[in-house]
Amino acid sequence: MPLRKLSGLTEPALAGKILALSEGVLGEIVAVVTCAAATTVLSGTEAISPRVIEISGFMPPSGRRPVAI
């Protein structure tokens, strides 16, 4: 189901944030956008923004790697 408002995913600020969080991995780009879309629906904003991506709780791949003890 599409969001009610346009998000402007190609705008430099938003695209840059998505690219940085995804670390350039295509599957992670999809994951960032999916997580942000779910957050917009739950919050009622109905558009993805840099702020929505921040509060979505998405963890970049490097943040999910186990750390040696």
PARO-993769 format. One record per residue (C-alpha): residue in three letters; x, y, z. Coordinates in steps of 0.2 Angstrom, whole numbers, plus 5000, padded with zeros to 4 digits. Example, Ala and Ser with C-alpha at 12.3 -4.5 7.8 and 13.67 -1.06 7.14 Angstrom:
ALA506249785039/SER506849955036/
END
This chain:
MET500050005000/PRO500850174995/LEU501050315007/ARG499850465006/LYS501150595003/LEU502650604992/SER504250575001/GLY505550644989/LEU506750494990/THR507850574977/GLU508150734986/PRO509950744990/ALA509750765009/LEU508550615010/ALA509450504997/GLY511150545006/LYS510450485023/ILE509750325015/LEU511350285006/ALA512450325022/LEU511350215033/SER511250075020/GLU513150085018/GLY512850074999/VAL512149895000/LEU510549874989/GLY509649755000/GLU509949875015/ILE509350025005/VAL507649925003/ALA507749885022/VAL507950075027/VAL506550125016/THR505449985022/CYS505750025040/ALA505550215037/ALA503850175028/ALA503250075042/THR503750215054/THR502750345044/VAL501150235044/LEU501250205063/SER501650385067/GLY500350455054/THR501550565045/GLU501250465029/ALA502950535021/ILE504750475023/SER505850615029/PRO507650625037/ARG506850635054/VAL505750485051/ILE507250385046/GLU508150445062/ILE506750385073/SER506450225064/GLY507750135073/PHE508650065058/MET510349995062/PRO511649995048/PRO512549835044/SER514149885053/GLY513149915069/ARG512449735068/ARG514149655067/PRO514649555082/VAL516149635091/ALA517549525097/ILE517849525116/
END
